[in-house]
Amino acid sequence: MKIAFLFSGQGAQYPGMLRDLYESEPAAKAVFDCADAALQREISSLCFSGTQEELNLTHNTQPAVLAADLAAAAALKAHGVAPAAAAGFSLGEYAALSFAGALSAEEAFRLIQIRADAMQEAVPAGEGGMAAFVGADASQVEAICEQVTAGYVVAANYNSPVQTVVSGSAAGVDEACALAAQAGLRCVKLAVSAPFHCRLMEPAAKRLETEFVSVSFADPSIPVYMNVDGMPLPSGAAAPALLVRQAMSPVRWVQTLLNMQADGIDTFVECGPGKTLSGLVKKTLKGATVLRVENAKTFAETLSALGA
């Protein structure tokens, strides 16, 4: 058995996430305490008592999900579960890098708050959008994006062989959805606050680039597979450039999972709220064992499955 931790991204958040692990696992509590201290605000209370509307604000979503991701992984680590590799979806990449020791949790929380605010401010509300194509392969989605003339739209998240998310201007996404309907394809608009992972995020990428000048990344203790190319981070020094690119480049999740499996990973544990990444693994890889930790029940089930 060769295990990888996968860290959840934006969209997985919900009220009360990870509360029972916070109350029962000291290692999980320590992560939330770290988040509260690092950001000088009650991230823990936001996760446990905040409304869905509050959690959906990007300013809140990214640090809250990062705390939940790291708390789940910390609880597993405290019980002797040692992954051979890690990867995270979008903001989850910061969790993967922090878990692997490339940057401290305190620095990860500081950077993710800057990232969240910069991404939210990059495009005025209502001017951008995202939509998921379900049941279409990536080449079909890319072909539709190329046909759009009313605005800008590109493939932004390669989630699974049968799900690709597009991102861009509101007009561009609208036209892509209309073209999808004409082609008999299913396209669902996403309730997001900004058009992530496309060139409209360039202002956010530049803000991160400025911030990273003062940040020192260590070499990760385990391979961390990066969103922009699906390959393991070659060194800590390479992390800033890849994270800057990540803000305005597609998340190549399919390639990430395929590369991990090719490198011998056969067991994937989703750390953090929801089960989105677990579903994507099942749709992408044959024969993989898929587990998750988002509460006390799934934590116990995963420990049992891993013999920990």
C-alpha positions as CSV (number, residue, x, y, z in Angstrom):
1,M,0.0,0.0,0.0
2,K,1.3,3.4,-1.0
3,I,-0.7,6.3,0.3
4,A,-1.2,9.8,-0.9
5,F,-3.1,12.6,0.9
6,L,-5.3,14.8,-1.3
7,F,-6.4,18.2,0.0
8,S,-9.8,19.7,-0.7
9,G,-10.3,22.9,-2.5
10,Q,-12.8,25.8,-2.7
11,G,-16.4,24.7,-2.9
12,A,-16.2,21.9,-0.4
13,Q,-16.9,24.1,2.6
14,Y,-20.0,23.7,4.8
15,P,-21.0,24.9,8.3
16,G,-19.7,22.7,11.1
17,M,-16.9,21.2,9.1
18,L,-14.3,19.2,11.1
19,R,-15.9,20.3,14.4
20,D,-16.0,16.8,15.9
21,L,-12.3,16.2,15.0
22,Y,-11.4,19.5,16.6
23,E,-13.2,18.3,19.8
24,S,-11.7,14.8,19.8
25,E,-8.3,15.0,18.3
26,P,-5.6,17.3,19.8
27,A,-3.6,17.5,16.6
28,A,-6.7,18.8,14.7
29,K,-7.4,21.3,17.4
30,A,-3.8,22.6,17.2
31,V,-4.2,23.4,13.5
32,F,-7.4,25.5,14.1
33,D,-5.7,27.2,17.0
34,C,-2.7,28.0,14.7
35,A,-5.1,29.4,12.1
36,D,-6.8,31.7,14.6
37,A,-3.5,32.9,15.9
38,A,-1.9,33.4,12.5
39,L,-4.7,35.4,11.0
40,Q,-5.8,37.1,14.3
41,R,-9.4,36.1,13.7
42,E,-11.6,33.2,14.6
43,I,-11.2,30.8,11.7
44,S,-12.3,28.0,14.0
45,S,-15.6,29.7,14.9
46,L,-16.2,30.5,11.2
47,C,-15.8,26.8,10.3
48,F,-18.0,25.5,13.2
49,S,-20.6,28.2,13.6
50,G,-20.5,30.3,10.4
51,T,-23.4,30.3,7.9
52,Q,-23.0,28.8,4.5
53,E,-23.2,32.4,3.1
54,E,-20.3,33.5,5.3
55,L,-18.2,30.4,4.4
56,N,-18.9,31.0,0.7
57,L,-17.1,34.4,0.7
58,T,-13.7,33.8,-0.8
59,H,-12.2,35.9,2.0
60,N,-13.4,33.3,4.4
61,T,-13.5,30.2,2.3
62,Q,-9.8,29.8,1.5
63,P,-8.4,30.0,5.1
64,A,-11.3,28.0,6.5
65,V,-10.8,25.1,4.0
66,L,-7.0,25.3,4.5
67,A,-7.6,24.8,8.3
68,A,-9.9,21.9,7.7
69,D,-7.6,20.2,5.3
70,L,-4.6,20.5,7.5
71,A,-6.6,19.4,10.6
72,A,-7.7,16.2,9.0
73,A,-4.1,15.4,7.9
74,A,-2.7,16.3,11.3
75,A,-5.1,13.9,13.0
76,L,-4.1,11.1,10.6
77,K,-0.4,11.8,11.1
78,A,-0.9,11.7,14.9
79,H,-2.2,8.2,14.5
80,G,0.8,7.0,12.5
81,V,-0.5,7.4,9.0
82,A,2.5,8.5,6.8
83,P,1.7,9.3,3.2
84,A,4.2,8.7,0.4
85,A,3.0,11.8,-1.6
86,A,0.5,14.6,-1.5
87,A,-1.5,16.9,-3.8
88,G,-4.1,19.6,-3.3
89,F,-6.8,21.1,-5.5
90,S,-6.2,24.8,-6.1
91,L,-6.0,26.3,-2.5
92,G,-5.5,22.7,-1.3
93,E,-2.0,22.9,-2.9
94,Y,-1.0,25.2,-0.1
95,A,-2.2,22.5,2.4
96,A,-0.1,19.9,0.6
97,L,3.0,22.0,0.7
98,S,2.5,22.9,4.3
99,F,1.9,19.3,5.3
100,A,5.1,18.2,3.4
101,G,7.1,20.9,5.3
102,A,7.8,23.2,2.4
103,L,6.4,26.1,4.4
104,S,5.1,26.5,7.9
105,A,1.4,26.4,8.7
106,E,1.5,30.0,9.9
107,E,3.0,31.1,6.6
108,A,0.5,29.0,4.7
109,F,-2.4,30.7,6.4
110,R,-0.9,34.2,5.9
111,L,-0.4,33.5,2.2
112,I,-3.8,31.9,1.6
113,Q,-5.5,34.9,3.1
114,I,-3.5,37.2,0.7
115,R,-4.4,34.9,-2.2
116,A,-8.1,34.8,-1.3
117,D,-8.4,38.6,-1.2
118,A,-6.3,39.1,-4.3
119,M,-8.3,36.6,-6.3
120,Q,-11.6,38.2,-5.1
121,E,-10.5,41.7,-6.0
122,A,-9.0,40.7,-9.4
123,V,-12.4,40.8,-11.3
124,P,-15.4,43.0,-10.3
125,A,-18.4,41.0,-9.0
126,G,-20.6,39.8,-11.9
127,E,-18.0,40.3,-14.6
128,G,-16.6,36.7,-14.5
129,G,-18.0,33.2,-14.2
130,M,-17.3,29.5,-14.3
131,A,-19.2,26.5,-15.5
132,A,-18.8,22.7,-15.4
133,F,-19.2,20.5,-18.5
134,V,-20.4,17.1,-17.3
135,G,-20.2,14.1,-19.5
136,A,-18.0,15.7,-22.1
137,D,-14.3,15.0,-22.7
138,A,-11.7,17.8,-22.5
139,S,-11.2,18.1,-26.2
140,Q,-15.0,18.8,-26.7
141,V,-14.9,21.5,-24.1
142,E,-11.8,23.1,-25.5
143,A,-13.4,23.1,-29.0
144,I,-16.4,24.9,-27.7
145,C,-14.2,27.5,-25.9
146,E,-12.5,28.2,-29.2
147,Q,-15.9,28.9,-30.9
148,V,-16.8,31.6,-28.3
149,T,-16.7,35.1,-29.8
150,A,-18.7,37.2,-27.3
151,G,-16.1,37.1,-24.5
152,Y,-13.2,35.2,-23.1
153,V,-13.4,31.6,-21.8
154,V,-11.0,28.8,-21.4
155,A,-10.8,25.3,-19.8
156,A,-9.8,26.0,-16.2
157,N,-10.1,22.7,-14.2
158,Y,-9.5,19.3,-15.8
159,N,-11.3,17.5,-13.0
160,S,-11.9,14.0,-14.5
161,P,-12.1,12.4,-18.0
162,V,-15.8,13.4,-18.0
163,Q,-15.8,16.7,-16.2
164,T,-14.0,19.9,-17.2
165,V,-14.7,23.4,-15.8
166,V,-14.4,26.5,-17.9
167,S,-13.7,30.0,-16.6
168,G,-13.7,33.5,-18.0
169,S,-15.8,36.6,-18.6
170,A,-19.5,36.3,-17.8
171,A,-20.4,36.8,-21.5
172,G,-17.8,34.1,-22.6
173,V,-19.1,31.6,-20.1
174,D,-22.7,32.3,-21.1
175,E,-21.9,31.7,-24.8
176,A,-20.0,28.5,-24.0
177,C,-23.0,27.2,-22.1
178,A,-25.3,28.1,-25.0
179,L,-23.0,26.3,-27.5
180,A,-22.9,23.3,-25.2
181,A,-26.7,23.1,-25.2
182,Q,-26.7,23.3,-29.0
183,A,-24.2,20.4,-29.1
184,G,-26.3,18.3,-26.7
185,L,-23.8,18.7,-23.9
186,R,-24.6,19.3,-20.2
187,C,-23.1,22.6,-18.8
188,V,-23.8,23.8,-15.3
189,K,-22.9,27.3,-14.1
190,L,-21.1,27.4,-10.8
191,A,-21.9,29.6,-7.9
192,V,-18.4,31.2,-7.6
193,S,-17.4,34.7,-6.7
194,A,-14.7,35.0,-9.3
195,P,-13.4,33.4,-12.5
196,F,-10.5,31.3,-11.1
197,H,-7.6,29.7,-13.0
198,C,-7.7,31.9,-16.1
199,R,-5.8,34.9,-17.3
200,L,-8.3,37.2,-15.6
201,M,-6.5,36.3,-12.4
202,E,-3.3,37.9,-13.5
203,P,-3.6,40.8,-10.9
204,A,-3.8,38.2,-8.2
205,A,-0.8,36.3,-9.6
206,K,1.2,39.5,-9.6
207,R,0.3,40.2,-6.0
208,L,1.4,36.7,-5.0
209,E,4.6,37.1,-6.9
210,T,5.4,40.2,-4.9
211,E,4.6,38.4,-1.7
212,F,6.7,35.3,-2.4
213,V,9.9,37.4,-2.6
214,S,10.0,37.4,1.2
215,V,9.0,33.7,1.6
216,S,11.5,30.9,1.8
217,F,10.2,27.5,0.8
218,A,12.0,24.3,2.0
219,D,12.3,21.2,-0.1
220,P,9.2,19.0,0.7
221,S,9.7,15.9,2.7
222,I,7.5,13.9,0.3
223,P,6.6,14.5,-3.4
224,V,4.0,17.2,-3.8
225,Y,2.3,17.0,-7.3
226,M,1.6,20.4,-8.6
227,N,-1.6,21.7,-10.3
228,V,0.0,23.4,-13.3
229,D,1.7,20.4,-14.7
230,G,0.8,17.4,-12.6
231,M,4.4,16.8,-11.7
232,P,6.2,16.6,-8.4
233,L,7.6,19.9,-7.1
234,P,11.3,19.6,-8.1
235,S,12.5,21.7,-5.1
236,G,11.3,24.2,-2.6
237,A,12.9,27.0,-4.6
238,A,10.6,26.2,-7.6
239,A,7.4,26.6,-5.5
240,P,6.8,30.3,-5.8
241,A,6.9,30.4,-9.6
242,L,4.5,27.4,-9.8
243,L,2.1,28.9,-7.3
244,V,2.0,32.2,-9.2
245,R,1.3,30.3,-12.4
246,Q,-1.4,28.2,-10.6
247,A,-3.5,31.3,-9.9
248,M,-4.2,31.9,-13.6
249,S,-3.5,28.5,-15.1
250,P,-5.7,25.3,-15.4
251,V,-5.7,22.8,-12.6
252,R,-4.5,19.6,-14.3
253,W,-6.1,17.2,-11.8
254,V,-6.5,14.3,-14.2
255,Q,-2.8,14.4,-15.1
256,T,-1.9,14.7,-11.5
257,L,-3.8,11.6,-10.5
258,L,-2.5,9.6,-13.5
259,N,1.1,10.6,-12.6
260,M,0.6,9.6,-9.0
261,Q,-0.8,6.2,-9.9
262,A,2.1,5.7,-12.4
263,D,4.5,6.4,-9.6
264,G,3.0,3.6,-7.5
265,I,0.3,5.4,-5.4
266,D,-2.6,3.0,-5.0
267,T,-4.4,4.5,-2.0
268,F,-5.8,8.1,-1.9
269,V,-7.0,9.7,1.2
270,E,-9.0,13.0,0.8
271,C,-8.3,15.3,3.7
272,G,-10.8,18.0,4.4
273,P,-14.5,18.8,3.8
274,G,-16.6,17.0,1.3
275,K,-15.9,14.1,-1.0
276,T,-15.4,15.9,-4.3
277,L,-11.8,14.7,-4.8
278,S,-12.7,11.1,-3.8
279,G,-15.3,11.1,-6.6
280,L,-12.8,12.5,-9.1
281,V,-10.3,9.7,-8.2
282,K,-13.0,7.1,-8.8
283,K,-13.9,8.6,-12.1
284,T,-10.2,8.8,-13.2
285,L,-8.3,5.8,-11.9
286,K,-9.1,2.1,-12.1
287,G,-8.3,0.0,-9.1
288,A,-7.4,2.7,-6.7
289,T,-8.5,2.6,-3.0
290,V,-10.2,5.8,-2.0
291,L,-10.7,7.0,1.6
292,R,-11.5,10.3,3.2
293,V,-11.4,12.2,6.5
294,E,-13.9,15.0,7.2
295,N,-15.4,14.0,10.5
296,A,-15.0,11.5,13.4
297,K,-16.9,8.8,11.5
298,T,-14.8,8.9,8.3
299,F,-11.7,9.3,10.4
300,A,-12.4,6.1,12.2
301,E,-13.3,4.3,9.0
302,T,-10.1,5.4,7.3
303,L,-7.9,4.5,10.3
304,S,-9.5,1.0,10.2
305,A,-9.0,0.6,6.5
306,L,-5.4,1.6,6.8
307,G,-4.8,-0.6,9.8
308,A,-3.6,2.4,11.9
